[in-house]
Structures are given as C-alpha cells and as structure tokens.
Amino acid sequence: METAQAAPFWSQALGMAAPSSGEGTFVPLDAQGRDLRVEVQAVEHAARVHLDIETDDVAAEVARLEALGARRIEARNSWWIMEAPTGQRFCVVPCRGPGFAEGRGVNVWP
C-alpha cells in the first residue's frame, strides 16, 4: 500500500494530522503534544515495529478502528490484536501509560 493510501488510516487512527500532500516515500504525521513511547519486544516472527494503542474503552476503540478499515485478528486477555488496512499488526490495550490519567497526549473521540 502506498503512503498516500496508508497516511489517512494512521492519521485518523492515531489522531495525528497528516499533511494535505501525502505523497512520496514518507508522510510525517504531526506528533506535537503526543506522548509516544517505544518498547523493545522479543517476538517469534520476523522483526517489525509494534504499536499498542492505549484506551480506557477497548471495545469502543476496536469498533472505531474497524470503521476506519482495520480488522480483528485475535483477542488476548484484556486486549485485541488487530491489523491495519496497510497490513501492519497492532494491539488495542487498556490504558497503562503514566500520563493517561492527566490527559497528556490523549485523544478524546466524539
């Protein structure tokens, strides 16, 4: 999938604006005001970047992401493994970040 097709999904999924001219090899999303965290994880498959989307309502967030084109892969304990229309797998997990309660880097969806 080309960046022009991938950028709208990830922009809406993460609540990070994409430039109007989203073409080329890289389309940067606006990360201002976001509290992004990177973790290293051992996996049993080919190495890749993994993204967890934290939420205070896993079911509602999964439904919102499905409406954007993602699909459910597998339920695990209290979270879901999902796949973006771009093919990347990611998880929707209950909130656990230190800034969540204070609202730092948090999107509130209508």
Protein Blocks (a to p, Z undefined) as FASTA:
>chain_A
ZZklmmmmmmmmnopacdfblgdjbdcddfehiacdddddddfbdcddddddddfblklm
mmmmmmnopacfbdchjbccdddfkopacdddddfbfklmnopaiacdZZ
